[in-house]
Amino acid sequence: MQPTPVVVLALVFLPFVGAAVTPLVYRVLGERTAYFAALVALACFGLVTSLFLNGAHGTVPVEWIPSLGVQLAFYVDGLALLIAFLASGVGVLILTYSGGYMHGEPGQAKYYATLLAFMGSMLGVALASDLVALFVFWELTSVSSFVLIGHYSSEASSQYAARKSMLITVSGGLFMLVGFLLLVWASGNVEAIEGSTFSLVAMLDNAEGMREALRASGLFLPALVLVGVGAATKSAQVPFHIWLPNAMEAPTPVSAFLHSATMVKAGVYLVGRVRPLFLAEGAPVLGDWTLVFAVLGLLTMTVAAILAVSATDIKELLAYSTASHLGLIVAAFGFANEYGAEGGAFHVLNHASFKAALFLVAGIVAHEAGTRQISKLSGLRRHLPITAVIATLASLSMAGIPPFNGFYSKELLFEAAYYAGKDIGGLGWLFPVVAVFGSVFTFLYSIKFASLFFGDEPEELGHVHRPPVAMLVPPAILGALVLAISAAPNVFTGSLIGEVYGGVVAGEAHAFSIPFPPDPLVTPYTIMSAVTILVGTAAFPFYDRLHDGINRLLRGPVRANWWYDTAVSGSSTASVRATPWVETGLLRTYATWG
């Protein structure tokens, strides 16, 4: 049925209203403002649920700039609802968790207002059907992230991290904007889109005509790459992954919300959303789309997984692992077969469930143990038994071990990679090989995280406090979600994820089932999973050697951060040297430069 305009508009703008009044509410409620913000998020979650239960599907148009054909229009489908569920549902848990975590911290009014503004921006990204509106909400997520990463503004590391994330994600957004303009240019040659210049939904509805117009004008590959750069910067794909580990300077609830469950999902959402625009049904298995996104995703999945093994800090490990799993989703969407679309759609949900739980666990550990250094953490289950259970469940899911939900979606990636390799032949077999290689490192860092709760307690570990209920309940709920999806995956693939699949392929909703145990039990992709687990298990005793060896290699120009720091430093130096030539105080000079 057609979505109710009032419900959709309230869903997007309620968080912004909440953000506007938060400073006033804070004067009355103080630190309990966290629960006011959580209620706003809960109201949004209720609105998303009502849209889903009513089977809402369609566009809600609102005139914005009629003379330019720009509408503040919103589009409701399975893909939009999944991201909206994550933004609002995880938002409820994060804001509740913040009530305990942020106790005694400065700047809480700004913190909660910005979190709500970010939630509204993310809901806008998910639901926008107009390219202009999508770009505006997209950049608002970057601005919100900048403020939240720099929350501890007196610390130089926070300032550096905030500037870095802003520079990379906003620059990527500008590339994406140019890509959008190329799409608009091409749409002028598609008769059916006439009068809906900036409408992404109109372009998707006439995808075949758009592809023909793009290829006829020579804009297909430029538009694909430019939009891809925007998605890659937001979702921390190689080589733009470097901002995400530094973003861990933000308070842990921010890392769990923005940098695992929602903001970084904006990039993979965009890849899924434009997939039908660039990838025709029955397209070549090694077309432009696959060459860009399957290769980019597998490269990111592998490189980031290796970097996660090199991490010395639990949040750094989770940051690199987030980039790696986002690479998995991008790669899955990059394959032209149906298994990739299924796996990518399912892993968006699975990754949000186990990774947000793990970030909240990391926050508990840092808050109660007083350190995030991996070398100083062990035997935590004695002090944090419930946290240990949550961490173990989520880590096993992240590792892709059956029968946890992370295994199901990774198995679909293996299936997509195997059939891509089989259909392409030759070098195409690198797809499944690289998928397994990267997954071995995923297994290693996942088990390492879980192992922090077992073994002997190190002498240097001080007294570990029990976390408050407000910090324990949200990760417990996420852990329960991991168990629910693991126990009944077909409940999700047969409903919401099936609807998401329809959005990714621009077709009908496609309910698919996950048989467990697999039937047949022995297939090329189950063998890929078995090899991953066996090799990972055999390699785990050598984890510390791998960790040290990788860190010895990551020096100087080998480090991506070296290139970033050198470029920023060089541009600053060049600006200083150029200033005397520009700022001369002479009118004729200013006229020349003007």
C-alpha positions in Angstrom: 0.0 0.0 0.0 1.0 3.6 -0.5 2.9 5.0 2.6 1.1 7.6 4.6 2.8 11.0 4.0 2.4 12.2 7.7 4.1 9.0 9.0 7.0 9.3 6.6 7.5 13.0 7.2 7.3 12.5 11.0 9.8 9.7 10.8 12.4 11.8 9.0 11.9 15.1 10.8 11.0 14.0 14.4 14.7 13.5 15.3 15.6 17.0 14.0 12.8 18.5 16.2 14.2 16.4 19.1 17.7 17.7 18.4 16.4 21.3 18.4 14.8 21.0 21.9 17.5 18.9 23.5 19.5 21.8 24.9 16.3 23.0 26.6 15.4 19.6 27.9 18.9 19.1 29.3 18.4 22.2 31.5 15.5 20.3 33.1 16.5 16.7 33.0 20.3 16.9 33.1 21.9 13.6 32.3 18.5 11.9 32.1 18.2 13.7 28.7 19.6 10.4 27.3 16.3 8.7 28.0 14.4 11.6 26.4 16.5 11.1 23.3 15.9 7.3 23.5 12.2 8.0 23.5 12.4 10.0 20.4 14.3 7.2 18.7 11.7 4.7 20.0 8.9 6.8 18.4 10.8 6.7 15.1 11.2 2.9 15.5 7.5 2.6 16.0 6.8 4.6 12.8 9.2 2.4 10.8 7.5 -0.7 12.3 4.0 0.6 11.3 5.2 1.2 7.7 6.6 -2.3 7.5 3.6 -4.0 9.0 1.3 -2.1 6.7 3.3 -3.2 3.6 4.0 0.4 2.7 5.7 0.8 -0.7 5.8 3.9 -2.8 6.8 7.6 -3.0 5.8 10.5 -0.9 6.4 13.7 -2.9 6.8 17.2 -1.3 7.5 20.2 -3.5 10.8 21.8 -2.7 12.2 23.8 -5.7 9.5 23.4 -8.4 11.3 25.6 -10.9 14.3 23.1 -11.0 12.1 20.0 -10.7 13.6 19.3 -7.2 11.3 17.5 -4.7 11.9 16.7 -1.1 10.5 13.3 -2.0 10.8 10.1 0.1 10.6 6.5 -1.1 9.6 3.5 1.0 10.7 0.0 0.1 12.4 -2.9 1.8 15.9 -1.5 1.5 14.9 1.9 2.9 13.1 0.2 5.8 16.1 -2.0 6.7 18.3 1.1 7.0 15.6 3.0 8.9 15.1 0.0 11.3 18.9 0.1 12.0 19.0 3.9 12.4 16.1 4.0 14.8 16.3 0.6 16.6 20.0 0.7 17.2 19.6 4.4 18.1 17.2 3.5 21.0 19.9 1.1 22.4 22.8 3.5 21.9 21.0 6.4 23.5 20.0 4.3 26.5 23.6 2.9 26.8 24.9 6.5 26.7 22.9 7.3 29.9 25.4 5.1 31.8 28.5 5.6 29.7 28.4 9.4 29.5 27.8 9.9 33.2 29.9 12.8 34.4 31.1 13.7 30.9 31.0 17.3 29.6 29.0 18.6 26.6 26.1 16.1 27.0 23.5 18.5 25.6 25.4 18.9 22.4 26.2 15.2 22.3 22.5 14.0 22.5 21.3 16.8 20.1 24.0 15.8 17.5 23.1 12.1 17.9 19.5 12.8 17.2 20.4 15.1 14.2 22.5 12.3 12.9 19.6 9.8 13.2 17.4 12.2 11.2 20.1 12.6 8.6 20.5 8.8 8.3 16.7 8.3 8.0 16.7 11.0 5.3 19.5 9.1 3.4 17.5 5.9 3.6 14.2 7.3 2.4 15.2 10.1 0.0 14.0 9.5 -3.6 15.5 12.7 -5.0 19.2 13.0 -5.7 19.4 16.6 -4.3 17.7 15.5 -1.0 19.9 12.4 -0.9 23.0 14.5 -1.2 21.9 17.0 1.5 21.1 14.3 4.0 24.3 12.5 3.0 26.5 15.5 3.8 24.5 16.1 7.1 25.7 12.6 8.3 29.3 13.7 7.6 28.8 17.0 9.6 27.2 15.1 12.5 30.0 12.6 12.5 32.6 15.4 12.5 31.0 16.9 15.6 30.7 13.6 17.4 34.2 12.3 16.6 35.6 15.6 17.9 33.5 15.5 21.1 36.6 15.6 23.2 37.6 18.8 21.4 40.4 19.7 23.8 42.4 16.6 22.7 44.6 16.9 19.6 43.9 13.3 18.6 40.1 14.0 18.5 40.7 17.2 16.4 42.9 15.3 14.0 40.4 12.4 13.7 37.4 14.8 13.2 39.2 16.8 10.4 40.3 13.6 8.7 36.9 12.0 8.6 35.3 15.3 7.4 37.9 15.8 4.6 37.6 12.3 3.3 33.8 11.8 3.5 32.9 15.2 2.3 35.4 15.0 -0.6 33.8 11.7 -1.5 30.4 13.3 -1.3 31.5 15.9 -3.9 32.7 13.1 -6.3 29.3 11.5 -5.7 27.5 14.8 -6.5 29.3 15.0 -9.9 28.2 11.4 -10.5 24.7 12.4 -9.7 24.9 15.3 -12.2 26.0 12.9 -14.9 23.0 10.8 -14.2 20.8 13.8 -14.4 22.4 14.8 -17.7 21.8 11.3 -19.1 18.2 11.2 -17.8 17.5 14.2 -20.1 17.7 11.7 -23.0 15.2 9.3 -21.5 11.7 10.4 -22.6 9.9 8.6 -19.7 11.9 10.6 -17.1 11.0 14.0 -18.6 9.8 16.3 -15.8 11.4 14.2 -13.0 15.0 15.4 -13.6 16.4 14.6 -10.2 14.2 11.7 -9.2 16.3 8.6 -8.4 13.1 6.5 -8.3 12.2 7.6 -11.9 15.7 6.6 -13.0 15.4 3.2 -11.4 12.0 2.7 -12.9 13.5 3.4 -16.3 16.9 1.7 -15.6 17.2 0.2 -19.1 16.7 3.6 -20.8 19.2 5.1 -18.3 21.9 2.5 -19.1 21.4 3.1 -22.9 21.6 6.9 -22.4 24.7 6.6 -20.3 26.5 4.3 -22.7 25.5 6.4 -25.7 26.9 9.5 -24.1 30.1 7.8 -22.9 29.1 8.6 -19.3 28.4 5.1 -18.0 31.8 4.3 -16.5 32.5 7.9 -15.3 29.2 8.0 -13.5 29.7 4.5 -12.0 33.2 5.4 -10.7 32.2 8.8 -9.3 29.2 7.4 -7.4 31.4 4.5 -6.3 34.0 6.9 -4.9 31.3 8.5 -2.8 30.1 5.2 -1.5 33.7 4.0 -0.9 34.7 7.0 1.2 31.6 6.8 3.4 31.9 3.0 3.9 35.7 3.1 4.5 36.7 1.1 1.5 40.4 0.8 0.5 42.2 3.3 0.2 39.7 5.5 2.0 39.5 3.2 5.1 42.1 5.3 7.0 39.6 7.7 8.6 37.7 4.9 10.4 40.3 3.8 12.9 41.0 7.4 13.9 37.3 7.9 14.3 37.5 5.7 17.4 38.5 8.8 19.3 34.8 9.4 19.6 32.9 8.1 22.6 32.2 4.4 22.3 28.4 4.8 21.8 29.2 7.0 18.8 31.5 4.3 17.4 28.8 1.7 17.9 26.1 3.8 16.3 27.7 5.7 13.5 30.8 3.7 12.7 29.4 0.1 12.8 25.6 0.1 12.5 24.5 3.1 10.5 26.7 5.9 9.0 29.2 3.5 7.4 26.2 1.6 6.0 25.2 4.6 4.0 27.9 3.7 1.4 26.8 0.1 1.0 23.2 1.3 1.0 24.0 3.5 -2.0 25.8 0.6 -3.8 22.7 -1.5 -3.3 20.3 1.3 -4.3 22.0 2.1 -7.6 22.8 -1.5 -8.4 19.8 -1.9 -10.7 20.7 1.3 -12.5 24.1 0.0 -13.6 23.6 -3.7 -13.6 21.1 -5.2 -16.0 19.4 -8.5 -15.4 21.4 -11.1 -17.4 24.5 -8.7 -17.6 27.9 -10.2 -18.2 29.4 -11.8 -15.1 32.5 -9.6 -15.5 31.1 -6.3 -16.5 32.0 -2.8 -15.4 29.9 -3.1 -12.2 31.6 -6.3 -11.0 35.1 -5.1 -11.9 34.5 -2.0 -9.8 32.6 -3.3 -6.8 33.5 -7.0 -6.4 37.2 -6.2 -6.7 37.0 -3.2 -4.4 35.0 -5.1 -1.8 37.2 -8.2 -1.7 40.3 -6.0 -1.6 38.9 -4.0 1.3 37.7 -7.2 3.1 41.2 -8.7 2.9 43.4 -5.6 3.6 41.2 -4.5 6.5 41.1 -8.0 8.0 44.9 -8.1 8.0 45.1 -4.7 9.6 42.6 -5.8 12.3 45.1 -8.6 13.2 47.8 -5.9 13.6 45.6 -3.8 16.0 46.8 -3.1 19.5 43.5 -1.5 20.8 40.1 -3.3 20.9 38.3 -0.4 19.3 41.0 -0.2 16.5 40.5 -3.9 15.9 36.7 -3.4 15.7 37.2 -0.4 13.3 39.3 -2.4 10.9 36.9 -5.3 11.2 34.0 -3.0 10.3 35.8 -1.9 7.1 36.4 -5.5 6.3 32.8 -6.6 6.7 31.6 -3.5 4.7 34.0 -4.8 2.0 32.2 -8.1 2.2 28.9 -6.4 1.6 30.2 -4.3 -1.3 31.7 -7.4 -2.9 28.5 -9.3 -2.5 26.5 -6.5 -4.2 29.2 -6.4 -6.8 28.6 -9.9 -8.1 26.0 -10.2 -10.8 24.4 -13.4 -9.5 21.5 -13.6 -7.1 23.6 -15.0 -4.3 25.5 -11.8 -4.1 22.4 -9.7 -3.7 21.0 -12.1 -1.1 24.2 -12.2 0.9 24.8 -8.5 0.8 21.2 -7.7 1.9 21.4 -10.3 4.7 24.8 -9.2 5.9 23.7 -5.6 6.3 21.4 -6.8 9.1 23.8 -9.4 10.5 26.8 -7.1 10.7 24.8 -4.4 12.4 23.6 -6.9 15.1 26.9 -8.4 16.1 29.2 -5.4 15.5 27.1 -2.9 17.5 27.0 -5.5 20.3 30.8 -5.8 20.2 31.4 -2.1 20.2 29.2 -1.7 23.3 31.1 -4.6 24.9 34.3 -2.7 24.1 32.8 0.3 25.8 32.1 -1.7 28.9 35.6 -3.1 29.0 37.2 0.3 28.5 34.8 1.9 31.0 35.1 -0.7 33.7 38.7 -2.1 33.2 40.2 1.3 32.4 42.1 0.2 29.3 41.6 -0.7 25.7 45.0 -2.3 25.1 44.7 -5.8 23.9 48.0 -6.8 25.6 46.6 -5.8 29.0 43.3 -7.6 28.7 42.6 -11.3 29.6 40.4 -13.3 31.9 37.6 -10.7 31.9 34.9 -13.3 32.3 35.5 -13.5 36.1 34.5 -9.9 36.5 32.2 -9.4 33.5 30.3 -12.8 33.1 27.3 -11.5 31.2 29.5 -9.3 29.0 31.7 -12.3 28.3 28.7 -14.3 27.0 27.6 -11.4 24.7 31.1 -11.0 23.4 31.5 -14.7 22.7 28.2 -15.0 20.8 28.9 -11.8 18.7 32.5 -12.8 18.1 31.6 -16.3 16.8 29.0 -14.6 14.5 31.7 -12.2 13.3 34.0 -15.1 12.6 31.4 -16.8 10.4 31.2 -19.9 12.5 28.0 -22.1 12.1 25.3 -21.9 13.2 25.6 -18.2 13.9 24.0 -15.6 11.6 27.3 -14.2 10.3 28.0 -17.7 8.9 24.8 -17.7 6.8 25.5 -14.4 5.0 29.2 -15.2 4.5 28.2 -18.5 3.0 26.1 -16.6 0.5 29.2 -14.5 -0.4 31.2 -17.7 -0.9 28.5 -19.0 -3.1 28.4 -15.8 -5.2 32.2 -15.7 -5.4 32.4 -19.4 -6.4 29.9 -19.1 -9.2 31.5 -15.9 -10.4 34.8 -17.7 -10.6 33.2 -20.7 -12.3 31.4 -18.6 -14.9 34.4 -16.3 -15.7 37.2 -19.0 -15.5 40.9 -18.2 -15.5 41.7 -15.3 -13.2 38.0 -15.3 -12.1 38.9 -18.0 -9.7 40.7 -15.3 -7.7 37.3 -14.2 -6.4 36.7 -17.3 -4.3 40.4 -17.6 -3.4 40.6 -14.1 -2.1 37.3 -14.4 -0.3 38.7 -17.4 1.7 42.0 -15.7 2.3 40.4 -12.6 3.8 38.0 -14.7 5.8 40.9 -16.5 7.5 42.1 -13.2 9.0 38.5 -12.4 9.9 38.4 -15.7 11.9 41.7 -14.9 13.6 40.8 -11.4 14.9 37.3 -12.5 15.9 38.6 -15.4 18.1 41.2 -13.0 19.5 38.5 -10.6 20.7 36.6 -13.4 22.3 39.8 -14.7 24.0 40.1 -11.5 26.0 37.5 -12.9 28.3 39.2 -16.2 28.9 42.6 -17.3 30.1 44.6 -16.0 33.1 44.1 -12.5 34.4 47.2 -10.3 33.8 48.8 -8.8 36.9 48.7 -5.2 35.5 44.9 -5.4 35.1 43.4 -3.4 38.0 40.1 -3.8 39.6 37.3 -4.3 37.1 33.9 -2.8 38.1 30.5 -4.2 37.2 28.7 -2.1 34.5 25.5 -0.3 35.3 22.2 -1.8 34.0 21.9 1.0 31.4 25.2 -0.2 29.8 24.4 -3.9 30.0 20.9 -4.2 28.6 21.5 -2.7 25.1 24.3 -5.2 24.2 22.3 -8.0 25.7 19.4 -7.1 23.4 21.7 -7.1 20.4 23.2 -10.4 21.5 19.6 -11.8 21.7 19.0 -10.5 18.2 22.1 -12.4 17.0 20.7 -15.6 18.6 17.2 -15.0 17.1 18.6 -14.6 13.6 20.9 -17.5 14.1 18.1 -19.8 15.3 15.5 -18.7 12.8 17.2 -17.0 9.8 14.3 -17.8 7.4 11.9 -15.6 9.5 14.1 -12.7 8.4 15.0 -13.8 4.8 11.4 -14.6 4.2 10.2 -11.1 5.2 12.3 -8.0 5.6 15.5 -9.3 3.9 13.4 -10.6 1.0 11.9 -7.1 0.6 15.5 -5.7 0.6 16.5 -8.1 -2.1 13.7 -6.7 -4.3 15.2 -3.2 -3.8 18.7 -4.3 -4.7 17.7 -6.0 -8.0 14.7 -3.6 -8.7 12.4 -6.6 -8.9 9.8 -8.3 -6.9 10.5 -9.2 -3.3 12.3 -12.5 -3.2 12.0 -14.6 -0.1 14.9 -17.0 0.1 15.6 -19.7 2.7 18.8 -20.7 4.6 18.9 -24.5 5.1 20.9 -25.6 8.1 22.6 -27.9 8.0 23.3 -27.1 4.3 21.6 -29.5 1.9 23.7 -31.0 0.3 26.2 -30.8 3.1 29.3 -30.9 0.9 29.4 -28.1 -1.7 32.2 -25.9 -3.0 31.1 -23.1 -0.8 30.7 -25.2 2.4 34.3 -26.5 1.6 35.4 -22.8 1.5 33.9 -22.3 4.9 35.5 -25.4 6.3 38.9 -24.4 4.9 38.5 -20.9 6.5 37.8 -22.4 9.9 40.5 -25.1 9.7 43.2 -22.8 8.5 42.2 -20.1 11.0 42.2 -22.6 13.9 45.7 -23.9 12.8 47.0 -20.3 12.5 45.6 -18.9 15.8 48.5 -20.2 18.0 50.7 -18.0 15.8 48.5 -14.9 16.2 51.1 -12.8 18.1 53.8 -13.6 15.5 51.4 -12.5 12.7 50.5 -9.4 14.7 54.2 -8.4 15.1 55.1 -9.3 11.5 52.3 -7.2 10.0 53.3 -4.2 12.2 56.9 -4.5 11.1 55.7 -4.2 7.5 53.4 -1.3 8.1 56.0 1.4 8.2 56.6 4.6 6.1 55.0 4.6 2.7 53.5 1.2 3.2 51.0 2.8 5.6 48.1 4.5 4.0 48.1 7.2 6.7 51.6 8.2 5.6 50.3 9.3 2.3 47.4 11.1 3.9 49.6 13.0 6.4 52.2 13.8 3.6 49.5 15.2 1.3 47.9 17.3 4.0 51.2 18.6 5.2 52.3 19.3 1.7 49.1 21.2 0.8 49.5 23.3 4.0 53.1 24.1 3.2 52.2 25.0 -0.4 49.4 27.3 0.8 51.7 29.1 3.2 54.3 29.7 0.4 51.6 30.8 -2.1 50.0 33.3 0.3 52.5 36.1 -0.2 52.0 35.9 -3.9 48.2 36.2 -3.6 47.8 38.4 -0.5 49.9 41.3 -1.7 47.6 44.2 -0.7 47.5 45.4 -4.3 44.2 45.9 -5.9 45.5 44.9 -9.4 46.6 41.5 -7.9 43.2 40.9 -6.4 41.6 41.8 -9.7 43.9 39.3 -11.5 43.0 36.5 -9.1 39.3 37.4 -9.1 
